[in-house]
Amino acid sequence: MAVYLEAARHGTLDAEIVDRLIADLDAVKAESDSGTITIGFSPEQWETLVGLVAGHTRNLAEANQLELSNLPEPANALGATIIELRPYLEVQRELFSRAA
C-alpha cells in the first residue's frame, strides 16, 4: 500500500504497481477470511483509503476521457471495506495498460 500511495503522490503509478497492490489485497483478504489475520483498520481509515483510491481513479479516468458510470460510489465509514478497492484498482490497471 505504501508503494502505491507514494507512486500516486509522485505521479509514477503504473500497471505493475496496481497489479502488485491487487495481489497483496487479495492475499490479505484470503488470510482475513480464513481467520489467520485480523485487519486492524478503523471504519474511518477504510473510508479514507477507499476515498483516496476512488478519487485517484476518477482523476485518471477524467484525464483519459473514460466514463465511470458503472463504478459504485464509495460507501460511508461503516461500509467501506477492502473489497471496495478492487473495482477502482481494476479500472486503474486497465487505464495504465492501455497507455503502455
C-alpha positions as CSV (number, residue, x, y, z in Angstrom):
1,M,0.0,0.0,0.0
2,A,2.8,2.4,0.8
3,V,4.4,1.9,-2.6
4,Y,1.0,2.6,-4.3
5,L,0.4,5.8,-2.2
6,E,3.9,7.1,-2.8
7,A,3.6,6.5,-6.5
8,A,0.2,8.1,-6.7
9,R,1.6,11.1,-4.8
10,H,4.5,11.5,-7.2
11,G,2.7,10.7,-10.5
12,T,4.7,7.5,-11.0
13,L,1.9,5.0,-10.6
14,D,1.8,2.2,-13.3
15,A,0.1,-1.1,-14.1
16,E,2.7,-3.1,-12.3
17,I,2.3,-1.2,-9.0
18,V,-1.5,-1.5,-9.3
19,D,-1.2,-5.3,-10.0
20,R,1.0,-5.7,-7.0
21,L,-1.5,-4.0,-4.8
22,I,-4.4,-6.0,-6.1
23,A,-2.4,-9.2,-5.4
24,D,-1.4,-8.1,-2.0
25,L,-5.0,-7.1,-1.1
26,D,-6.3,-10.5,-2.4
27,A,-3.8,-12.2,-0.1
28,V,-4.8,-10.1,2.9
29,K,-8.5,-10.8,2.2
30,A,-7.8,-14.6,1.9
31,E,-5.9,-14.6,5.2
32,S,-8.6,-12.4,6.9
33,D,-11.4,-14.7,5.6
34,S,-9.6,-17.8,6.9
35,G,-9.1,-16.1,10.3
36,T,-5.4,-16.2,10.1
37,I,-5.1,-12.5,10.5
38,T,-7.2,-9.6,11.6
39,I,-7.2,-6.3,9.8
40,G,-7.0,-3.5,12.3
41,F,-8.3,-0.6,10.3
42,S,-11.0,1.6,11.8
43,P,-14.0,2.4,9.7
44,E,-12.7,5.9,9.3
45,Q,-9.3,4.5,8.0
46,W,-11.2,2.3,5.5
47,E,-13.3,5.3,4.4
48,T,-10.2,7.4,3.9
49,L,-8.3,4.7,2.0
50,V,-11.2,3.8,-0.3
51,G,-11.9,7.5,-0.9
52,L,-8.3,8.1,-1.9
53,V,-8.2,5.2,-4.3
54,A,-11.7,6.2,-5.7
55,G,-10.7,9.8,-6.1
56,H,-7.4,8.9,-7.9
57,T,-9.4,6.5,-10.2
58,R,-11.8,9.3,-11.1
59,N,-9.0,11.7,-11.8
60,L,-7.2,9.2,-14.0
61,A,-10.5,8.4,-15.9
62,E,-11.2,12.0,-16.4
63,A,-7.7,12.7,-17.8
64,N,-8.2,9.7,-20.2
65,Q,-11.8,10.6,-21.1
66,L,-13.2,7.4,-19.7
67,E,-16.8,7.2,-18.3
68,L,-17.0,5.6,-14.9
69,S,-20.8,5.3,-14.5
70,N,-20.5,1.6,-13.8
71,L,-18.4,2.1,-10.6
72,P,-20.2,2.4,-7.3
73,E,-19.7,5.4,-5.1
74,P,-17.6,4.6,-2.0
75,A,-19.6,3.5,1.0
76,N,-19.7,5.5,4.1
77,A,-17.3,4.8,7.0
78,L,-19.4,2.0,8.3
79,G,-19.5,0.2,4.9
80,A,-16.1,0.8,3.4
81,T,-14.1,-2.5,3.0
82,I,-11.1,-3.9,1.3
83,I,-13.5,-5.4,-1.3
84,E,-14.5,-1.9,-2.4
85,L,-10.9,-1.1,-3.6
86,R,-10.8,-3.8,-6.2
87,P,-13.1,-2.2,-8.9
88,Y,-11.2,1.0,-8.7
89,L,-7.9,-0.7,-8.9
90,E,-9.0,-2.7,-11.9
91,V,-10.0,0.5,-13.7
92,Q,-6.6,2.0,-12.9
93,R,-4.8,-1.2,-14.2
94,E,-6.9,-1.0,-17.4
95,L,-6.0,2.7,-18.0
96,F,-2.3,2.1,-17.4
97,S,-2.3,-1.0,-19.6
98,R,-4.0,1.0,-22.4
99,A,-1.4,3.7,-22.1
100,A,1.6,1.3,-22.3
